[in-house]
Amino acid sequence: MKILTIETSCDETAVAVVEDGTKIISNVIASSKDMHEKYGGVVPEVAAREQLKCIIPVITEAVAVFDGGVSESMSQRINQHIDAIAVTVGPGLIGSLLVGVETAKTLAYTTGKSIIPVNHVLAHMYTNFIPSEVEGENSSRAKSRDNLIEFPAISLVVSGGHTELYLMKSVKNLMWLGGTLDDAAGECFDKTARLLGFGHGGGPAIQNAAEKFKVSRLKLKVSLPRPMINDESFNFSFSGLKTAVMREWKKQLSDPSLIPHPSSLTSTFAHEIQESITDVLVKKTLRAAKYYGAKSILLS
């Protein structure tokens, strides 16, 4: 079975053709990330407008893998080679979601294909079952759906605006354990990155700056809290960490003697922010794994 999959939950327009659940035949992505740089974050209206422009070209490129000659249209290729159409229905930016959903509905109507609604947070979890193209030690995914992943498994989802823990008793038997009560880990990375002067895409920026801290072995000391790390629930909270970073940042800047050179303080903060967030994620995940006797831990 070949499924045309459409994902438009945020600033990307992603379309893939997947065969038998795990084999990716084609995968095309268009992003409006560069357009959001000057705003320091994703602007929903801008994202949706760009997706309207590129959704059809992206789908056309994705199904071009089925070579039917230049005379064969996108709809004809879908009608001939695709069995169903899967589309993200949430969570996400409403305008962006509408672009994908309405496009999928139109294609389904004109080609007679059925629609599969997809929760994209759960979809993140199931990417762990797609074989990696990277072999050997660098491969972090299962090589087949029957190999490596043993149940019960604990799945940590830390993507963008989502931070959630699930218990997977089997491939289709899921139980939600907890999630963020306010800001997600990704949101905390983005907001603190902007505070430190980085642009859009806070996670990679924080990581790169933190690496400079490790390499230079800076002696500056910044101490940040680990929110809810000792709380027995499997919930998270990162809004307080954002506030703590803001308070400590202003405190450090008020004393120039603490700053050998400007980038030192930025690297120190980036390192401590990264350590604080990952400490909480790791401890909560390991606690859940121990409590439920998990045989695997999945990250997405």
Secondary structure, 3 states (H helix, E strand, C coil): CEEEEEECCCCEEEEEEEECCCEEEEEEEEECHHHHHHHCCCCHHHHHHHHHHHHHHHHHHHHCCCCCCCCCCHHHHHHHHCCEEEEEEECCCHHHHHHHHHHHHHHHHHHCCEEEEEEHHHHHHHHHHCCCCCCHHHCCCCCCCCCCCCCCEEEEEEECCEEEEEEECCCCCEEEEEEECCCCHHHHHHHHHHHCCCCCCHHHHHHHHHHHHHHHCCCCCCCCCCCCCCCCCCCECCHHHHHHHHHHHHHHHCCHHHCCCHHHHHHHHHHHHHHHHHHHHHHHHHHHHHHHCCCEEEEC
